Amino acid sequence: MPAGSRTPVVLLPGVVLPAEPAYHALLAELGDAVDARPKELEMYSGEEVPPPGYSLDAEIDGIRRVADEAGFETFHLAGYSAGGAVSLAFAGRHPERLRSLALLEPAWAGREGQSEAEVALYERFRAVERLPADEVMPAFVRLQLAADTDPPPPPTDPPPPWMASRLAGIRWLTNGLLALQPDLDVLRRFDRPVYFALGGRSNPDFYGRIAERLADVFSDFTLEVFEDRHHFDPPHRIEPGRLAASLRELWMRGER
């Protein structure tokens, strides 16, 4: 298939699972018609996490670099969790580069319109970084699930090499994202289609409220609820066929 006829897509992962394994199942469903570039977060680009001099501008510049290297003048952007928050920031900074925006439970959407429950929840997130190392991941997971949802069982296999950097990433994330304030004035003028995938078993005071707030920001906003999913068994890994179909529809609308 000629490169120019393929759908140009950049995919951003969350703060734990690297981009390639995170999107492996979804990419298999999308097939060769999509020229997808899974991109690791820039916070993991050096030996230190985050690397010296790092800021969220590095994440925005990293998306632009990958798109430029791929020859994507404009493209579709999809981001999960921390990658979703970065995708929002990119849309506010470079809306002219995007054909559509897919948000898979973005971890942050700024302070405007936050409820009291959201503010209290983010204070609990900020407390996570002060916990002992063996308590960070369980607390981080619990805060993102609905009250009646059990956390996934801990892995029994030895941790992969990349896992050593993830605790530092989580600890940075709980405070670092608070410095990110998406330009909502720009996003309100964004006329491309926006898609939001929400897990029915994720914390409604967190991801549910973010979805509600963004629905009031974007003029062309579609929410899809995956009733049996939560943040740690997301549709791009567990229901990739259904998500792929939704993304194809989004991208077709973006092309029009």
URMO-V639124 format. One record per backbone hydrogen bond with DSSP energy under -1.0 kcal/mol. NH is the residue of the N-H (numbers start at 1). CO is the residue of the C=O. If there is no record, write none. Layout:
BEGIN
nh={NH & NH}
co={CO & CO}
END
This chain:
BEGIN
nh={5 & 6 & 7 & 9 & 10 & 11 & 12 & 22 & 23 & 27 & 28 & 29 & 30 & 31 & 34 & 35 & 36 & 37 & 39 & 44 & 45 & 54 & 58 & 60 & 61 & 62 & 63 & 64 & 65 & 66 & 67 & 68 & 69 & 70 & 71 & 72 & 75 & 76 & 77 & 78 & 79 & 80 & 81 & 83 & 85 & 86 & 87 & 88 & 89 & 90 & 91 & 92 & 93 & 94 & 97 & 98 & 99 & 101 & 102 & 103 & 104 & 107 & 114 & 119 & 120 & 121 & 122 & 123 & 124 & 125 & 126 & 127 & 128 & 130 & 131 & 135 & 139 & 140 & 141 & 142 & 143 & 144 & 145 & 146 & 149 & 163 & 164 & 165 & 166 & 169 & 170 & 171 & 172 & 173 & 174 & 175 & 176 & 177 & 179 & 180 & 184 & 187 & 188 & 194 & 195 & 196 & 197 & 198 & 200 & 201 & 202 & 203 & 206 & 207 & 208 & 209 & 210 & 211 & 212 & 213 & 214 & 215 & 217 & 218 & 222 & 224 & 226 & 229 & 233 & 237 & 238 & 239 & 243 & 244 & 245 & 246 & 247 & 248 & 249 & 250 & 251 & 252 & 253 & 254 & 255 & 256}
co={2 & 3 & 33 & 35 & 76 & 37 & 78 & 18 & 19 & 23 & 24 & 25 & 26 & 27 & 31 & 7 & 34 & 9 & 11 & 41 & 42 & 51 & 55 & 56 & 57 & 58 & 59 & 60 & 61 & 62 & 63 & 64 & 65 & 66 & 68 & 67 & 97 & 8 & 100 & 10 & 102 & 12 & 104 & 80 & 81 & 82 & 83 & 84 & 85 & 86 & 87 & 88 & 89 & 90 & 94 & 95 & 75 & 193 & 77 & 195 & 79 & 81 & 111 & 115 & 116 & 117 & 118 & 119 & 120 & 121 & 122 & 123 & 125 & 127 & 128 & 132 & 135 & 136 & 137 & 138 & 139 & 141 & 142 & 201 & 146 & 160 & 161 & 162 & 163 & 165 & 166 & 167 & 168 & 169 & 170 & 172 & 172 & 173 & 176 & 177 & 182 & 183 & 184 & 220 & 101 & 222 & 103 & 224 & 226 & 229 & 199 & 144 & 203 & 203 & 203 & 204 & 206 & 207 & 208 & 209 & 210 & 211 & 214 & 214 & 194 & 196 & 198 & 226 & 230 & 234 & 234 & 235 & 239 & 240 & 241 & 242 & 243 & 244 & 245 & 246 & 247 & 248 & 249 & 250 & 251 & 252}
END
